[in-house]
Amino acid sequence: MRFRVVPAAYVFLLRGTGAGTEVLLQLRSGTGYRDGHWAAAAAGHVEAGESVFEAACREAVEEVGVKIDPVDLEPLTAMHRTHRNDDPIDERVDFFFGCRRWVGEPRLVEQAKAAGLGWFPLSALPDPVVPHERYVLEALRDDRLPTITTFGF
């Protein structure tokens, strides 16, 4: 049986190098999905007629108020993901980017959708982190992130 996939773009704002690398995460709140979990500071669905790079840059402005040049997005992995519940909205293709250069100071823009924003070392992530995002962050930390991955299968 064929199914449709929902594409999404995730941007992990990163600073520092090596073991000192930190990631900016937001604490989800009021969204109805994984509220109380830490997640990428900028992420969301790719809209009709929009490239995944455009979506990533748009989400960065909308969620944390920073402007990113698409050339500064570093592709990390593409993830084919499922919840195995036969609900088309839960069949996903997620595109994860790292970014180390942007314009502006990250701040919480959508306060109705997030309760906090903070920098965390990849070696000491907060708990809980959205599971599929934790998977990517831990693989990034351990330098074992494949170009394409799956989650939930």
MDTraj code that builds the backbone (N, CA, C; nanometers):
import mdtraj as md
import numpy as np

residues = "MET ARG PHE ARG VAL VAL PRO ALA ALA TYR VAL PHE LEU LEU ARG GLY THR GLY ALA GLY THR GLU VAL LEU LEU GLN LEU ARG SER GLY THR GLY TYR ARG ASP GLY HIS TRP ALA ALA ALA ALA ALA GLY HIS VAL GLU ALA GLY GLU SER VAL PHE GLU ALA ALA CYS ARG GLU ALA VAL GLU GLU VAL GLY VAL LYS ILE ASP PRO VAL ASP LEU GLU PRO LEU THR ALA MET HIS ARG THR HIS ARG ASN ASP ASP PRO ILE ASP GLU ARG VAL ASP PHE PHE PHE GLY CYS ARG ARG TRP VAL GLY GLU PRO ARG LEU VAL GLU GLN ALA LYS ALA ALA GLY LEU GLY TRP PHE PRO LEU SER ALA LEU PRO ASP PRO VAL VAL PRO HIS GLU ARG TYR VAL LEU GLU ALA LEU ARG ASP ASP ARG LEU PRO THR ILE THR THR PHE GLY PHE".split()
xyz = np.array([
    [0.0845, -0.1173, 0.0000],
    [0.0000, 0.0000, 0.0000],
    [0.0895, 0.1242, 0.0000],
    [0.0579, 0.2210, -0.0846],
    [0.1323, 0.3459, -0.0882],
    [0.0784, 0.4406, 0.0174],
    [0.1657, 0.5254, 0.0658],
    [0.1226, 0.6273, 0.1604],
    [0.1924, 0.7575, 0.1260],
    [0.1371, 0.8657, 0.1767],
    [0.1980, 0.9966, 0.1586],
    [0.2884, 1.0244, 0.2768],
    [0.3935, 1.0995, 0.2508],
    [0.4808, 1.1385, 0.3615],
    [0.4701, 1.2890, 0.3838],
    [0.4853, 1.3278, 0.5082],
    [0.4841, 1.4685, 0.5475],
    [0.6294, 1.5109, 0.5635],
    [0.6791, 1.6065, 0.4828],
    [0.8176, 1.6510, 0.4986],
    [0.8301, 1.7600, 0.6043],
    [0.9391, 1.7556, 0.6779],
    [0.9666, 1.8576, 0.7798],
    [1.1152, 1.8919, 0.7781],
    [1.1447, 2.0163, 0.8172],
    [1.2825, 2.0640, 0.8254],
    [1.3154, 2.0941, 0.9712],
    [1.4323, 2.0507, 1.0157],
    [1.4811, 2.0735, 1.1512],
    [1.6147, 2.1451, 1.1417],
    [1.6324, 2.2482, 1.2232],
    [1.7600, 2.3193, 1.2277],
    [1.8144, 2.3131, 1.3694],
    [1.9305, 2.2501, 1.3839],
    [2.0008, 2.2503, 1.5108],
    [2.1048, 2.3617, 1.5053],
    [2.0790, 2.4718, 1.5775],
    [2.1786, 2.5768, 1.5896],
    [2.2872, 2.5242, 1.6819],
    [2.4113, 2.5294, 1.6342],
    [2.5241, 2.4710, 1.7064],
    [2.6300, 2.5777, 1.7326],
    [2.6975, 2.5647, 1.8464],
    [2.8121, 2.6502, 1.8750],
    [2.9163, 2.5676, 1.9486],
    [3.0426, 2.6106, 1.9366],
    [3.1518, 2.5352, 1.9970],
    [3.1991, 2.4253, 1.9037],
    [3.3025, 2.3545, 1.9478],
    [3.3588, 2.2469, 1.8663],
    [3.3870, 2.1254, 1.9520],
    [3.4025, 2.0133, 1.8847],
    [3.4390, 1.8890, 1.9517],
    [3.3480, 1.8556, 2.0675],
    [3.4075, 1.8142, 2.1782],
    [3.3307, 1.7739, 2.2969],
    [3.2565, 1.8915, 2.3588],
    [3.2949, 2.0149, 2.3235],
    [3.2297, 2.1328, 2.3785],
    [3.1142, 2.1847, 2.2948],
    [3.0729, 2.1106, 2.1928],
    [2.9638, 2.1551, 2.1061],
    [2.8332, 2.1617, 2.1838],
    [2.7619, 2.2749, 2.1657],
    [2.6311, 2.2947, 2.2282],
    [2.5247, 2.3109, 2.1197],
    [2.4021, 2.2741, 2.1551],
    [2.2874, 2.2857, 2.0655],
    [2.1794, 2.3688, 2.1344],
    [2.1106, 2.4513, 2.0553],
    [2.0009, 2.5320, 2.1085],
    [1.8713, 2.4522, 2.0962],
    [1.8035, 2.4332, 2.2098],
    [1.6780, 2.3581, 2.2120],
    [1.5683, 2.4433, 2.2742],
    [1.4441, 2.4147, 2.2333],
    [1.3285, 2.4815, 2.2936],
    [1.2447, 2.3776, 2.3677],
    [1.1797, 2.4218, 2.4725],
    [1.0920, 2.3352, 2.5511],
    [0.9505, 2.3504, 2.4974],
    [0.8988, 2.2442, 2.4359],
    [0.7669, 2.2483, 2.3732],
    [0.6571, 2.2676, 2.4777],
    [0.5573, 2.3485, 2.4410],
    [0.4462, 2.3753, 2.5315],
    [0.3280, 2.4278, 2.4512],
    [0.2096, 2.3752, 2.4779],
    [0.0887, 2.4249, 2.4135],
    [0.0711, 2.3850, 2.2684],
    [0.1442, 2.2830, 2.2235],
    [0.1346, 2.2417, 2.0835],
    [0.0472, 2.1181, 2.0642],
    [0.0327, 2.0376, 2.1696],
    [-0.0407, 1.9125, 2.1573],
    [0.0467, 1.7968, 2.1122],
    [0.1737, 1.8220, 2.0819],
    [0.2665, 1.7156, 2.0428],
    [0.3930, 1.7274, 2.1278],
    [0.4173, 1.6272, 2.2087],
    [0.5388, 1.6188, 2.2896],
    [0.5634, 1.7430, 2.3755],
    [0.4538, 1.8026, 2.4229],
    [0.4695, 1.9146, 2.5159],
    [0.5468, 1.8659, 2.6380],
    [0.6347, 1.9496, 2.6904],
    [0.7199, 1.9112, 2.8015],
    [0.8503, 1.8467, 2.7577],
    [0.8688, 1.8299, 2.6267],
    [0.9928, 1.7754, 2.5722],
    [1.0766, 1.8878, 2.5122],
    [1.2080, 1.8724, 2.5189],
    [1.2996, 1.9624, 2.4508],
    [1.3098, 1.9189, 2.3054],
    [1.3257, 2.0163, 2.2163],
    [1.3267, 1.9883, 2.0729],
    [1.4131, 2.0917, 2.0009],
    [1.4380, 2.0659, 1.8734],
    [1.5125, 2.1614, 1.7911],
    [1.4515, 2.2995, 1.8073],
    [1.5359, 2.4001, 1.8187],
    [1.4866, 2.5362, 1.8370],
    [1.4061, 2.5822, 1.7163],
    [1.4368, 2.5301, 1.5992],
    [1.3649, 2.5679, 1.4769],
    [1.3319, 2.4418, 1.3982],
    [1.2029, 2.4173, 1.3779],
    [1.1600, 2.3003, 1.3018],
    [1.0150, 2.3175, 1.2608],
    [0.9783, 2.2552, 1.1500],
    [0.8391, 2.2596, 1.1080],
    [0.8182, 2.1969, 0.9725],
    [0.6919, 2.1888, 0.9346],
    [0.6555, 2.1292, 0.8060],
    [0.7027, 2.2141, 0.6895],
    [0.7361, 2.1459, 0.5813],
    [0.7665, 2.2129, 0.4553],
    [0.6324, 2.2472, 0.3918],
    [0.6152, 2.3727, 0.3557],
    [0.4894, 2.4168, 0.2964],
    [0.4886, 2.3949, 0.1454],
    [0.3695, 2.3906, 0.0862],
    [0.3545, 2.3710, -0.0582],
    [0.4347, 2.4767, -0.1334],
    [0.5093, 2.4331, -0.2337],
    [0.5862, 2.5233, -0.3174],
    [0.7158, 2.5714, -0.2544],
    [0.7527, 2.5163, -0.1395],
    [0.8700, 2.5602, -0.0649],
    [0.9739, 2.4479, -0.0640],
    [1.1013, 2.4814, -0.0825],
    [1.2053, 2.3799, -0.0705],
    [1.2328, 2.3547, 0.0772],
    [1.2982, 2.2451, 0.1065],
    [1.3321, 2.2136, 0.2458],
    [1.4297, 2.3175, 0.3005],
    [1.5142, 2.3744, 0.2154],
    [1.6064, 2.4790, 0.2595],
    [1.5301, 2.6068, 0.2943],
    [1.4332, 2.6414, 0.2118],
    [1.3496, 2.7586, 0.2402],
    [1.2711, 2.7380, 0.3695],
    [1.2187, 2.6175, 0.3888],
    [1.1431, 2.5876, 0.5110],
    [1.2315, 2.6015, 0.6342],
    [1.3534, 2.5502, 0.6279],
    [1.4452, 2.5584, 0.7411],
    [1.4738, 2.7042, 0.7769],
    [1.5006, 2.7854, 0.6758],
    [1.5308, 2.9270, 0.7005],
    [1.4082, 3.0004, 0.7533],
    [1.2907, 2.9704, 0.6992],
    [1.1668, 3.0333, 0.7461],
    [1.1402, 2.9978, 0.8915],
    [1.1538, 2.8720, 0.9263],
    [1.1286, 2.8278, 1.0638],
    [1.2247, 2.8942, 1.1616],
    [1.3499, 2.9162, 1.1210],
    [1.4461, 2.9823, 1.2089],
    [1.4012, 3.1248, 1.2420],
    [1.3486, 3.1953, 1.1430],
    [1.2973, 3.3310, 1.1666],
    [1.1737, 3.3250, 1.2555],
    [1.0798, 3.2357, 1.2221],
    [0.9520, 3.2283, 1.2936],
    [0.9676, 3.1848, 1.4393],
    [1.0595, 3.0913, 1.4655],
    [1.0664, 3.0327, 1.5989],
    [1.1714, 3.0950, 1.6900],
    [1.2846, 3.1365, 1.6341],
    [1.3889, 3.1934, 1.7205],
    [1.4420, 3.3277, 1.6713],
    [1.3802, 3.3837, 1.5676],
    [1.4120, 3.5192, 1.5253],
    [1.5496, 3.5394, 1.4650],
    [1.6087, 3.4344, 1.4077],
    [1.7390, 3.4506, 1.3428],
    [1.7266, 3.4266, 1.1925],
    [1.8093, 3.4967, 1.1170],
    [1.8113, 3.4822, 0.9719],
    [1.9293, 3.3932, 0.9342],
    [1.8984, 3.2916, 0.8544],
    [2.0002, 3.1968, 0.8090],
    [2.0083, 3.2027, 0.6577],
    [2.1284, 3.2103, 0.6065],
    [2.1520, 3.1989, 0.4627],
    [2.1513, 3.0488, 0.4307],
    [2.0761, 3.0060, 0.3299],
    [2.0703, 2.8625, 0.2995],
    [2.2075, 2.7968, 0.2818],
    [2.3080, 2.8711, 0.2367],
    [2.4409, 2.8110, 0.2196],
    [2.5036, 2.7741, 0.3540],
    [2.4508, 2.8288, 0.4637],
    [2.5033, 2.7976, 0.5965],
    [2.4352, 2.6773, 0.6612],
    [2.3379, 2.6173, 0.5910],
    [2.2739, 2.4960, 0.6416],
    [2.3584, 2.3752, 0.6034],
    [2.3996, 2.2997, 0.7038],
    [2.4781, 2.1783, 0.6805],
    [2.3862, 2.0567, 0.6915],
    [2.3595, 1.9876, 0.5795],
    [2.2750, 1.8682, 0.5889],
    [2.3377, 1.7650, 0.6832],
    [2.2590, 1.7194, 0.7790],
    [2.3070, 1.6200, 0.8740],
    [2.2572, 1.4807, 0.8389],
    [2.1258, 1.4676, 0.8225],
    [2.0670, 1.3381, 0.7862],
    [1.9245, 1.3600, 0.7370],
    [1.8771, 1.2673, 0.6571],
    [1.7350, 1.2590, 0.6216],
    [1.6819, 1.1365, 0.6944],
    [1.5683, 1.1527, 0.7603],
    [1.5116, 1.0438, 0.8398],
    [1.3730, 1.0073, 0.7881],
    [1.3556, 0.8802, 0.7514],
    [1.2235, 0.8267, 0.7185],
    [1.1675, 0.7719, 0.8487],
    [1.0524, 0.8265, 0.8896],
    [1.0023, 0.7985, 1.0248],
    [0.8552, 0.7599, 1.0211],
    [0.8182, 0.6714, 1.1118],
    [0.6786, 0.6297, 1.1240],
    [0.6417, 0.6100, 1.2706],
    [0.5111, 0.6213, 1.2974],
    [0.4580, 0.5851, 1.4292],
    [0.3909, 0.4480, 1.4237],
    [0.3817, 0.3922, 1.3023],
    [0.3183, 0.2613, 1.2796],
    [0.1743, 0.2570, 1.3294],
    [0.1005, 0.3654, 1.3055],
    [-0.0379, 0.3695, 1.3496],
    [-0.1364, 0.3854, 1.2332],
    [-0.0877, 0.3742, 1.1096],
    [-0.1683, 0.3861, 0.9876],
    [-0.2326, 0.5233, 0.9703],
    [-0.1868, 0.6232, 1.0450],
    [-0.2350, 0.7593, 1.0292],
    [-0.1397, 0.8317, 0.9342],
    [-0.1898, 0.8768, 0.8183],
    [-0.1009, 0.9402, 0.7201],
    [-0.0180, 1.0558, 0.7759],
    [-0.0665, 1.1298, 0.8729],
    [0.0087, 1.2420, 0.9287],
    [0.1339, 1.1954, 1.0025],
    [0.1380, 1.0693, 1.0409],
    [0.2517, 1.0159, 1.1137],
    [0.3505, 0.9388, 1.0267],
    [0.3415, 0.9568, 0.8966],
    [0.4401, 0.9016, 0.8036],
    [0.5253, 1.0192, 0.7583],
    [0.6514, 1.0229, 0.7972],
    [0.7337, 1.1425, 0.7851],
    [0.8638, 1.1201, 0.7098],
    [0.9095, 1.2270, 0.6487],
    [1.0474, 1.2383, 0.6032],
    [1.0993, 1.3677, 0.6636],
    [1.1960, 1.3560, 0.7508],
    [1.2517, 1.4697, 0.8232],
    [1.3920, 1.4994, 0.7704],
    [1.4170, 1.6273, 0.7446],
    [1.5480, 1.6718, 0.6978],
    [1.6133, 1.7511, 0.8101],
    [1.7255, 1.7017, 0.8609],
    [1.7954, 1.7650, 0.9721],
    [1.9166, 1.8409, 0.9212],
    [1.9280, 1.9657, 0.9676],
    [2.0405, 2.0516, 0.9323],
    [2.1103, 2.0986, 1.0588],
    [2.2404, 2.1169, 1.0491],
    [2.3158, 2.1879, 1.1500],
    [2.3454, 2.3265, 1.0957],
    [2.3595, 2.4235, 1.1838],
    [2.3904, 2.5593, 1.1408],
    [2.4764, 2.6255, 1.2477],
    [2.5875, 2.6841, 1.2048],
    [2.6802, 2.7498, 1.2969],
    [2.6929, 2.8995, 1.2710],
    [2.6203, 2.9494, 1.1714],
    [2.6274, 3.0925, 1.1407],
    [2.4880, 3.1441, 1.1080],
    [2.4499, 3.2525, 1.1729],
    [2.3199, 3.3141, 1.1521],
    [2.3311, 3.4609, 1.1905],
    [2.2284, 3.5367, 1.1574],
    [2.2230, 3.6787, 1.1913],
    [2.1136, 3.6986, 1.2956],
    [2.1477, 3.7660, 1.4049],
    [2.0527, 3.7908, 1.5119],
    [2.0833, 3.7057, 1.6334],
    [2.0225, 3.7434, 1.7445],
    [2.0384, 3.6698, 1.8702],
    [1.9166, 3.5790, 1.8885],
    [1.9382, 3.4467, 1.8993],
    [1.8235, 3.3578, 1.9174],
    [1.7408, 3.3965, 2.0396],
    [1.6092, 3.3989, 2.0197],
    [1.5169, 3.4309, 2.1288],
    [1.3877, 3.3534, 2.1043],
    [1.3106, 3.3372, 2.2076],
    [1.1834, 3.2659, 2.1982],
    [1.0799, 3.3582, 2.1349],
    [1.0416, 3.3291, 2.0104],
    [0.9465, 3.4130, 1.9377],
    [0.8035, 3.3636, 1.9580],
    [0.7814, 3.2339, 1.9458],
    [0.6466, 3.1766, 1.9573],
    [0.6224, 3.1290, 2.1008],
    [0.5981, 3.2236, 2.1889],
    [0.5867, 3.1908, 2.3307],
    [0.4645, 3.1060, 2.3637],
    [0.3652, 3.1023, 2.2762],
    [0.2485, 3.0169, 2.2984],
    [0.2797, 2.8697, 2.2673],
    [0.3944, 2.8445, 2.2010],
    [0.4301, 2.7083, 2.1614],
    [0.5553, 2.6561, 2.2318],
    [0.6184, 2.7396, 2.3118],
    [0.7410, 2.6969, 2.3803],
    [0.7513, 2.7665, 2.5152],
    [0.8014, 2.6923, 2.6131],
    [0.8127, 2.7454, 2.7495],
    [0.9551, 2.7811, 2.7868],
    [1.0501, 2.7523, 2.6986],
    [1.1886, 2.7828, 2.7311],
    [1.2786, 2.7624, 2.6125],
    [1.3977, 2.8186, 2.6232],
    [1.4985, 2.8094, 2.5181],
    [1.6332, 2.8041, 2.5882],
    [1.7185, 2.7094, 2.5491],
    [1.8477, 2.7008, 2.6160],
    [1.9523, 2.6279, 2.5343],
    [2.0777, 2.6606, 2.5639],
    [2.1931, 2.5931, 2.5035],
    [2.2324, 2.4751, 2.5916],
    [2.2550, 2.3592, 2.5276],
    [2.2917, 2.2384, 2.6011],
    [2.4084, 2.1692, 2.5322],
    [2.5057, 2.1207, 2.6095],
    [2.6135, 2.0423, 2.5491],
    [2.5555, 1.9143, 2.4877],
    [2.6086, 1.8752, 2.3723],
    [2.5637, 1.7482, 2.3137],
    [2.5916, 1.6328, 2.4087],
    [2.6891, 1.6504, 2.4949],
    [2.7251, 1.5453, 2.5910],
    [2.6368, 1.5442, 2.7149],
    [2.5465, 1.6426, 2.7284],
    [2.4593, 1.6502, 2.8467],
    [2.3236, 1.7076, 2.8064],
    [2.2527, 1.6350, 2.7207],
    [2.1220, 1.6800, 2.6748],
    [2.0221, 1.6779, 2.7899],
    [1.9246, 1.7687, 2.7866],
    [1.8221, 1.7685, 2.8920],
    [1.7301, 1.6477, 2.8740],
    [1.6452, 1.6257, 2.9717],
    [1.5514, 1.5140, 2.9647],
    [1.4115, 1.5647, 2.9958],
    [1.3148, 1.5309, 2.9139],
    [1.3245, 1.4495, 2.7933],
    [1.3461, 1.5348, 2.6672],
    [1.4049, 1.4722, 2.5665],
    [1.4155, 1.5287, 2.4314],
    [1.3241, 1.4442, 2.3430],
    [1.2566, 1.5067, 2.2469],
    [1.1723, 1.4329, 2.1530],
    [1.2552, 1.3143, 2.1011],
    [1.2040, 1.1901, 2.1110],
    [1.2860, 1.0706, 2.0847],
    [1.3606, 1.0682, 1.9514],
    [1.2958, 1.0999, 1.8414],
    [1.3682, 1.0917, 1.7136],
    [1.4731, 1.2019, 1.7021],
    [1.4525, 1.3138, 1.7698],
    [1.5523, 1.4197, 1.7701],
    [1.6704, 1.3816, 1.8599],
    [1.6425, 1.3183, 1.9738],
    [1.7503, 1.2696, 2.0609],
    [1.8383, 1.1712, 1.9834],
    [1.7756, 1.0848, 1.9058],
    [1.8493, 0.9871, 1.8258],
    [1.9508, 1.0579, 1.7363],
    [1.9064, 1.1645, 1.6675],
    [1.9946, 1.2388, 1.5777],
    [2.1041, 1.3101, 1.6572],
    [2.0681, 1.3760, 1.7658],
    [2.1669, 1.4493, 1.8453],
    [2.2726, 1.3569, 1.9055],
    [2.2322, 1.2405, 1.9538],
    [2.3291, 1.1467, 2.0103],
    [2.4205, 1.0905, 1.9022],
    [2.3651, 1.0623, 1.7851],
    [2.4475, 1.0136, 1.6740],
    [2.5435, 1.1223, 1.6265],
    [2.4977, 1.2472, 1.6260],
    [2.5846, 1.3590, 1.5905],
    [2.6982, 1.3713, 1.6920],
    [2.6638, 1.3645, 1.8192],
    [2.7637, 1.3720, 1.9272],
    [2.8693, 1.2627, 1.9129],
    [2.8241, 1.1415, 1.8788],
    [2.9132, 1.0259, 1.8707],
    [2.9794, 1.0113, 1.7343],
    [2.9556, 1.1076, 1.6450],
    [3.0126, 1.1065, 1.5099],
    [2.9780, 0.9773, 1.4347],
    [2.8519, 0.9364, 1.4459],
    [2.8058, 0.8141, 1.3789],
    [2.6714, 0.8362, 1.3080],
    [2.6483, 0.9580, 1.2634],
    [2.5206, 0.9917, 1.2011],
    [2.5245, 0.9571, 1.0527],
    [2.4407, 0.8631, 1.0078],
    [2.4397, 0.8279, 0.8658],
    [2.3671, 0.9354, 0.7833],
    [2.3942, 0.9359, 0.6553],
    [2.3311, 1.0319, 0.5644],
    [2.1795, 1.0138, 0.5618],
    [2.1363, 0.8891, 0.5629],
    [1.9925, 0.8567, 0.5640],
    [1.9692, 0.7569, 0.6760],
    [1.8624, 0.7785, 0.7504],
    [1.8325, 0.6887, 0.8615],
    [1.6819, 0.6651, 0.8691],
    [1.6424, 0.5675, 0.9483],
    [1.5012, 0.5397, 0.9721],
    [1.4760, 0.5401, 1.1224],
    [1.3489, 0.5614, 1.1583],
    [1.3106, 0.5622, 1.2990],
    [1.1676, 0.5131, 1.3092],
    [1.1454, 0.4143, 1.3957],
    [1.0101, 0.3636, 1.4200],
    [0.9731, 0.2411, 1.3392],
    [1.0604, 0.1971, 1.2507],
    [1.0302, 0.0784, 1.1693],
    [1.0766, -0.0465, 1.2398],
])
top = md.Topology()
chain = top.add_chain()
for i, resn in enumerate(residues, 1):
    res = top.add_residue(resn, chain, resSeq=i)
    for name in ("N", "CA", "C"):
        top.add_atom(name, md.element.get_by_symbol(name[0]), res)
traj = md.Trajectory(xyz[None], top)
